[in-house]
Amino acid sequence: MELSIIQIGNSKGFRLSKTLIEKYNIKDKIELILEKGYMILKPISKPRKDWETAFKEMNENGDDQLLFNDVFENENLEEWN
């Protein structure tokens, strides 16, 4: 894909189409990776963003219970001593 370089104040840059932004889920920032003569643009994702808030809300709603026991009935814990 060929992009034109444009003047942005005292700097230069390029624009990404809305289609590319949506397809690659680009939000506010991207990571620029310089590698062997190439520039790679990588979307920055934060998959665990807001987990703390979600866990707090789950606790307040009583939704943070175990789905199954953490120790199985036939588990022999003595061999780990």
N, CA, C and O atoms as CSV, one atom per row, in Angstrom:
chain,resi,resn,atom,element,x,y,z
A,1,MET,N,N,0.849,-1.168,0.000
A,1,MET,CA,C,0.000,0.000,0.000
A,1,MET,C,C,0.896,1.232,0.000
A,1,MET,O,O,1.848,1.317,0.776
A,2,GLU,N,N,0.596,2.150,-0.843
A,2,GLU,CA,C,1.373,3.384,-0.934
A,2,GLU,C,C,0.625,4.502,-0.229
A,2,GLU,O,O,-0.566,4.707,-0.460
A,3,LEU,N,N,1.340,5.230,0.641
A,3,LEU,CA,C,0.763,6.362,1.363
A,3,LEU,C,C,1.560,7.615,1.051
A,3,LEU,O,O,2.776,7.555,0.869
A,4,SER,N,N,0.881,8.746,0.989
A,4,SER,CA,C,1.560,10.024,0.779
A,4,SER,C,C,1.996,10.596,2.119
A,4,SER,O,O,1.282,10.489,3.116
A,5,ILE,N,N,3.179,11.205,2.128
A,5,ILE,CA,C,3.679,11.886,3.319
A,5,ILE,C,C,3.126,13.310,3.283
A,5,ILE,O,O,3.212,13.997,2.266
A,6,ILE,N,N,2.553,13.743,4.417
A,6,ILE,CA,C,1.941,15.073,4.489
A,6,ILE,C,C,2.608,15.905,5.572
A,6,ILE,O,O,3.190,15.375,6.519
A,7,GLN,N,N,2.512,17.207,5.416
A,7,GLN,CA,C,3.054,18.144,6.401
A,7,GLN,C,C,2.080,18.245,7.573
A,7,GLN,O,O,0.883,18.453,7.377
A,8,ILE,N,N,2.610,18.094,8.808
A,8,ILE,CA,C,1.810,18.244,10.021
A,8,ILE,C,C,2.601,19.176,10.940
A,8,ILE,O,O,3.460,18.727,11.698
A,9,GLY,N,N,2.306,20.470,10.866
A,9,GLY,CA,C,3.090,21.441,11.629
A,9,GLY,C,C,4.524,21.429,11.150
A,9,GLY,O,O,4.782,21.568,9.954
A,10,ASN,N,N,5.471,21.263,12.082
A,10,ASN,CA,C,6.884,21.197,11.721
A,10,ASN,C,C,7.319,19.765,11.397
A,10,ASN,O,O,8.483,19.532,11.069
A,11,SER,N,N,6.403,18.817,11.485
A,11,SER,CA,C,6.718,17.411,11.251
A,11,SER,C,C,6.056,16.926,9.971
A,11,SER,O,O,5.346,17.674,9.298
A,12,LYS,N,N,6.295,15.685,9.655
A,12,LYS,CA,C,5.620,15.045,8.528
A,12,LYS,C,C,5.020,13.739,9.019
A,12,LYS,O,O,5.499,13.147,9.986
A,13,GLY,N,N,3.976,13.301,8.351
A,13,GLY,CA,C,3.309,12.079,8.754
A,13,GLY,C,C,2.504,11.509,7.610
A,13,GLY,O,O,2.642,11.941,6.465
A,14,PHE,N,N,1.666,10.542,7.917
A,14,PHE,CA,C,0.776,9.959,6.925
A,14,PHE,C,C,-0.543,9.621,7.595
A,14,PHE,O,O,-0.630,9.523,8.819
A,15,ARG,N,N,-1.554,9.446,6.781
A,15,ARG,CA,C,-2.890,9.128,7.288
A,15,ARG,C,C,-3.215,7.682,6.986
A,15,ARG,O,O,-2.848,7.152,5.938
A,16,LEU,N,N,-3.915,7.044,7.927
A,16,LEU,CA,C,-4.426,5.699,7.704
A,16,LEU,C,C,-5.917,5.794,7.443
A,16,LEU,O,O,-6.617,6.591,8.068
A,17,SER,N,N,-6.395,4.986,6.525
A,17,SER,CA,C,-7.817,5.023,6.204
A,17,SER,C,C,-8.641,4.465,7.362
A,17,SER,O,O,-8.143,3.693,8.182
A,18,LYS,N,N,-9.888,4.864,7.412
A,18,LYS,CA,C,-10.808,4.378,8.437
A,18,LYS,C,C,-10.920,2.861,8.376
A,18,LYS,O,O,-11.036,2.200,9.408
A,19,THR,N,N,-10.886,2.309,7.164
A,19,THR,CA,C,-10.979,0.861,6.988
A,19,THR,C,C,-9.827,0.147,7.690
A,19,THR,O,O,-10.050,-0.843,8.387
A,20,LEU,N,N,-8.590,0.638,7.515
A,20,LEU,CA,C,-7.434,0.030,8.180
A,20,LEU,C,C,-7.516,0.188,9.695
A,20,LEU,O,O,-7.209,-0.743,10.440
A,21,ILE,N,N,-7.926,1.351,10.141
A,21,ILE,CA,C,-8.039,1.613,11.579
A,21,ILE,C,C,-9.032,0.652,12.216
A,21,ILE,O,O,-8.767,0.111,13.289
A,22,GLU,N,N,-10.156,0.436,11.579
A,22,GLU,CA,C,-11.164,-0.483,12.117
A,22,GLU,C,C,-10.716,-1.939,12.002
A,22,GLU,O,O,-10.894,-2.719,12.937
A,23,LYS,N,N,-10.139,-2.303,10.862
A,23,LYS,CA,C,-9.726,-3.696,10.641
A,23,LYS,C,C,-8.685,-4.149,11.659
A,23,LYS,O,O,-8.744,-5.280,12.142
A,24,TYR,N,N,-7.728,-3.274,11.992
A,24,TYR,CA,C,-6.658,-3.638,12.912
A,24,TYR,C,C,-6.889,-3.128,14.330
A,24,TYR,O,O,-5.990,-3.171,15.169
A,25,ASN,N,N,-8.095,-2.648,14.586
A,25,ASN,CA,C,-8.497,-2.220,15.931
A,25,ASN,C,C,-7.511,-1.220,16.533
A,25,ASN,O,O,-7.087,-1.364,17.679
A,26,ILE,N,N,-7.154,-0.211,15.748
A,26,ILE,CA,C,-6.230,0.826,16.202
A,26,ILE,C,C,-7.012,1.851,16.999
A,26,ILE,O,O,-8.021,2.381,16.533
A,27,LYS,N,N,-6.535,2.125,18.210
A,27,LYS,CA,C,-7.215,3.095,19.083
A,27,LYS,C,C,-6.424,4.404,19.102
A,27,LYS,O,O,-6.361,5.101,18.089
A,28,ASP,N,N,-5.823,4.742,20.234
A,28,ASP,CA,C,-5.132,6.017,20.394
A,28,ASP,C,C,-3.645,5.957,20.065
A,28,ASP,O,O,-3.047,6.976,19.719
A,29,LYS,N,N,-3.041,4.771,20.172
A,29,LYS,CA,C,-1.596,4.656,19.985
A,29,LYS,C,C,-1.259,3.418,19.178
A,29,LYS,O,O,-2.009,2.442,19.152
A,30,ILE,N,N,-0.095,3.485,18.510
A,30,ILE,CA,C,0.470,2.325,17.845
A,30,ILE,C,C,1.937,2.223,18.245
A,30,ILE,O,O,2.544,3.203,18.677
A,31,GLU,N,N,2.490,1.041,18.098
A,31,GLU,CA,C,3.907,0.832,18.376
A,31,GLU,C,C,4.637,0.845,17.043
A,31,GLU,O,O,4.205,0.201,16.087
A,32,LEU,N,N,5.746,1.579,16.976
A,32,LEU,CA,C,6.578,1.630,15.776
A,32,LEU,C,C,7.788,0.747,16.026
A,32,LEU,O,O,8.559,0.994,16.953
A,33,ILE,N,N,7.958,-0.278,15.206
A,33,ILE,CA,C,9.073,-1.214,15.342
A,33,ILE,C,C,9.982,-1.021,14.141
A,33,ILE,O,O,9.536,-1.126,12.999
A,34,LEU,N,N,11.265,-0.736,14.393
A,34,LEU,CA,C,12.251,-0.586,13.330
A,34,LEU,C,C,13.050,-1.876,13.265
A,34,LEU,O,O,13.708,-2.258,14.233
A,35,GLU,N,N,12.991,-2.551,12.113
A,35,GLU,CA,C,13.599,-3.866,12.009
A,35,GLU,C,C,14.147,-4.111,10.605
A,35,GLU,O,O,13.383,-4.183,9.642
A,36,LYS,N,N,15.453,-4.237,10.487
A,36,LYS,CA,C,16.127,-4.606,9.231
A,36,LYS,C,C,15.617,-3.819,8.026
A,36,LYS,O,O,15.221,-4.408,7.021
A,37,GLY,N,N,15.626,-2.514,8.124
A,37,GLY,CA,C,15.220,-1.686,7.006
A,37,GLY,C,C,13.721,-1.519,6.835
A,37,GLY,O,O,13.270,-0.927,5.855
A,38,TYR,N,N,12.943,-2.035,7.780
A,38,TYR,CA,C,11.487,-1.920,7.713
A,38,TYR,C,C,10.962,-1.150,8.910
A,38,TYR,O,O,11.540,-1.175,9.996
A,39,MET,N,N,9.853,-0.467,8.681
A,39,MET,CA,C,9.106,0.155,9.772
A,39,MET,C,C,7.803,-0.617,9.895
A,39,MET,O,O,7.038,-0.725,8.937
A,40,ILE,N,N,7.559,-1.151,11.084
A,40,ILE,CA,C,6.355,-1.943,11.315
A,40,ILE,C,C,5.459,-1.183,12.287
A,40,ILE,O,O,5.907,-0.775,13.359
A,41,LEU,N,N,4.217,-0.996,11.923
A,41,LEU,CA,C,3.242,-0.359,12.799
A,41,LEU,C,C,2.406,-1.452,13.441
A,41,LEU,O,O,1.819,-2.281,12.746
A,42,LYS,N,N,2.352,-1.453,14.766
A,42,LYS,CA,C,1.625,-2.491,15.485
A,42,LYS,C,C,0.634,-1.837,16.445
A,42,LYS,O,O,1.025,-1.006,17.265
A,43,PRO,N,N,-0.645,-2.204,16.352
A,43,PRO,CA,C,-1.618,-1.641,17.296
A,43,PRO,C,C,-1.237,-2.020,18.727
A,43,PRO,O,O,-0.793,-3.139,18.984
A,44,ILE,N,N,-1.412,-1.098,19.637
A,44,ILE,CA,C,-1.168,-1.374,21.047
A,44,ILE,C,C,-2.491,-1.818,21.651
A,44,ILE,O,O,-3.474,-1.077,21.658
A,45,SER,N,N,-2.491,-3.033,22.152
A,45,SER,CA,C,-3.714,-3.522,22.782
A,45,SER,C,C,-3.457,-3.748,24.262
A,45,SER,O,O,-2.357,-4.125,24.667
A,46,LYS,N,N,-4.461,-3.519,25.040
A,46,LYS,CA,C,-4.404,-3.731,26.481
A,46,LYS,C,C,-5.555,-4.651,26.847
A,46,LYS,O,O,-6.594,-4.198,27.327
A,47,PRO,N,N,-5.363,-5.961,26.617
A,47,PRO,CA,C,-6.479,-6.884,26.831
A,47,PRO,C,C,-6.975,-6.938,28.269
A,47,PRO,O,O,-8.118,-7.328,28.507
A,48,ARG,N,N,-6.143,-6.556,29.230
A,48,ARG,CA,C,-6.566,-6.623,30.634
A,48,ARG,C,C,-6.971,-5.248,31.183
A,48,ARG,O,O,-7.119,-5.076,32.393
A,49,LYS,N,N,-7.146,-4.287,30.295
A,49,LYS,CA,C,-7.561,-2.960,30.712
A,49,LYS,C,C,-8.922,-3.050,31.406
A,49,LYS,O,O,-9.826,-3.737,30.929
A,50,ASP,N,N,-9.057,-2.371,32.505
A,50,ASP,CA,C,-10.304,-2.297,33.283
A,50,ASP,C,C,-10.662,-3.595,34.005
A,50,ASP,O,O,-11.772,-3.711,34.524
A,51,TRP,N,N,-9.756,-4.571,34.053
A,51,TRP,CA,C,-10.040,-5.807,34.783
A,51,TRP,C,C,-10.261,-5.537,36.260
A,51,TRP,O,O,-11.128,-6.151,36.882
A,52,GLU,N,N,-9.481,-4.621,36.828
A,52,GLU,CA,C,-9.611,-4.341,38.263
A,52,GLU,C,C,-11.024,-3.872,38.580
A,52,GLU,O,O,-11.626,-4.311,39.560
A,53,THR,N,N,-11.542,-2.990,37.758
A,53,THR,CA,C,-12.907,-2.490,37.947
A,53,THR,C,C,-13.927,-3.615,37.791
A,53,THR,O,O,-14.883,-3.712,38.559
A,54,ALA,N,N,-13.708,-4.465,36.783
A,54,ALA,CA,C,-14.642,-5.578,36.547
A,54,ALA,C,C,-14.625,-6.553,37.713
A,54,ALA,O,O,-15.680,-7.030,38.131
A,55,PHE,N,N,-13.436,-6.861,38.253
A,55,PHE,CA,C,-13.352,-7.784,39.388
A,55,PHE,C,C,-14.013,-7.197,40.631
A,55,PHE,O,O,-14.672,-7.908,41.388
A,56,LYS,N,N,-13.831,-5.904,40.831
A,56,LYS,CA,C,-14.458,-5.247,41.985
A,56,LYS,C,C,-15.980,-5.327,41.860
A,56,LYS,O,O,-16.671,-5.609,42.838
A,57,GLU,N,N,-16.496,-5.080,40.665
A,57,GLU,CA,C,-17.937,-5.145,40.414
A,57,GLU,C,C,-18.461,-6.572,40.604
A,57,GLU,O,O,-19.537,-6.774,41.167
A,58,MET,N,N,-17.683,-7.570,40.123
A,58,MET,CA,C,-18.078,-8.967,40.323
A,58,MET,C,C,-18.178,-9.286,41.808
A,58,MET,O,O,-19.115,-9.959,42.237
A,59,ASN,N,N,-17.217,-8.806,42.594
A,59,ASN,CA,C,-17.216,-9.058,44.031
A,59,ASN,C,C,-18.433,-8.427,44.689
A,59,ASN,O,O,-19.086,-9.050,45.526
A,60,GLU,N,N,-18.735,-7.202,44.316
A,60,GLU,CA,C,-19.886,-6.500,44.890
A,60,GLU,C,C,-21.194,-7.226,44.557
A,60,GLU,O,O,-22.134,-7.210,45.351
A,61,ASN,N,N,-21.250,-7.864,43.373
A,61,ASN,CA,C,-22.459,-8.584,42.946
A,61,ASN,C,C,-22.471,-10.042,43.405
A,61,ASN,O,O,-23.444,-10.758,43.170
A,62,GLY,N,N,-21.392,-10.484,44.058
A,62,GLY,CA,C,-21.304,-11.871,44.500
A,62,GLY,C,C,-21.058,-12.854,43.368
A,62,GLY,O,O,-21.351,-14.043,43.496
A,63,ASP,N,N,-20.518,-12.355,42.254
A,63,ASP,CA,C,-20.284,-13.203,41.082
A,63,ASP,C,C,-18.863,-13.772,41.024
A,63,ASP,O,O,-18.472,-14.331,39.999
A,64,ASP,N,N,-18.095,-13.642,42.087
A,64,ASP,CA,C,-16.705,-14.087,42.055
A,64,ASP,C,C,-16.498,-15.398,42.812
A,64,ASP,O,O,-15.478,-15.583,43.476
A,65,GLN,N,N,-17.451,-16.289,42.712
A,65,GLN,CA,C,-17.362,-17.587,43.375
A,65,GLN,C,C,-16.688,-18.600,42.452
A,65,GLN,O,O,-16.760,-18.477,41.229
A,66,LEU,N,N,-16.034,-19.601,43.042
A,66,LEU,CA,C,-15.413,-20.658,42.256
A,66,LEU,C,C,-16.484,-21.467,41.530
A,66,LEU,O,O,-17.557,-21.728,42.075
A,67,LEU,N,N,-16.183,-21.854,40.308
A,67,LEU,CA,C,-17.123,-22.664,39.539
A,67,LEU,C,C,-17.014,-24.138,39.894
A,67,LEU,O,O,-17.961,-24.899,39.693
A,68,PHE,N,N,-15.852,-24.549,40.426
A,68,PHE,CA,C,-15.657,-25.929,40.887
A,68,PHE,C,C,-14.636,-25.896,42.013
A,68,PHE,O,O,-13.895,-24.924,42.161
A,69,ASN,N,N,-14.598,-26.946,42.795
A,69,ASN,CA,C,-13.668,-27.005,43.918
A,69,ASN,C,C,-12.233,-26.970,43.414
A,69,ASN,O,O,-11.916,-27.544,42.372
A,70,ASP,N,N,-11.368,-26.291,44.162
A,70,ASP,CA,C,-9.981,-26.198,43.723
A,70,ASP,C,C,-9.155,-27.419,44.106
A,70,ASP,O,O,-8.014,-27.541,43.659
A,71,VAL,N,N,-9.682,-28.313,44.905
A,71,VAL,CA,C,-9.021,-29.569,45.253
A,71,VAL,C,C,-9.991,-30.697,44.913
A,71,VAL,O,O,-11.140,-30.703,45.355
A,72,PHE,N,N,-9.512,-31.637,44.130
A,72,PHE,CA,C,-10.360,-32.754,43.742
A,72,PHE,C,C,-10.368,-33.807,44.841
A,72,PHE,O,O,-9.393,-33.953,45.577
A,73,GLU,N,N,-11.461,-34.532,44.946
A,73,GLU,CA,C,-11.617,-35.529,46.006
A,73,GLU,C,C,-10.544,-36.609,45.965
A,73,GLU,O,O,-10.092,-37.064,47.015
A,74,ASN,N,N,-10.136,-37.020,44.787
A,74,ASN,CA,C,-9.170,-38.112,44.670
A,74,ASN,C,C,-7.720,-37.617,44.562
A,74,ASN,O,O,-6.822,-38.394,44.235
A,75,GLU,N,N,-7.499,-36.354,44.831
A,75,GLU,CA,C,-6.148,-35.802,44.721
A,75,GLU,C,C,-5.314,-36.178,45.939
A,75,GLU,O,O,-5.758,-36.012,47.075
A,76,ASN,N,N,-4.117,-36.679,45.705
A,76,ASN,CA,C,-3.210,-37.084,46.772
A,76,ASN,C,C,-2.187,-35.973,46.982
A,76,ASN,O,O,-1.224,-35.849,46.226
A,77,LEU,N,N,-2.408,-35.169,48.017
A,77,LEU,CA,C,-1.520,-34.039,48.284
A,77,LEU,C,C,-0.269,-34.454,49.052
A,77,LEU,O,O,0.685,-33.680,49.125
A,78,GLU,N,N,-0.248,-35.660,49.627
A,78,GLU,CA,C,0.896,-36.102,50.422
A,78,GLU,C,C,2.149,-36.261,49.576
A,78,GLU,O,O,3.256,-36.055,50.073
A,79,GLU,N,N,1.994,-36.623,48.304
A,79,GLU,CA,C,3.177,-36.821,47.462
A,79,GLU,C,C,3.912,-35.518,47.166
A,79,GLU,O,O,5.028,-35.551,46.649
A,80,TRP,N,N,3.312,-34.372,47.483
A,80,TRP,CA,C,3.949,-33.079,47.264
A,80,TRP,C,C,4.711,-32.597,48.491
A,80,TRP,O,O,5.380,-31.565,48.428
A,81,ASN,N,N,4.629,-33.314,49.597
A,81,ASN,CA,C,5.320,-32.893,50.817
A,81,ASN,C,C,6.781,-33.275,50.817
A,81,ASN,O,O,7.495,-32.988,51.777
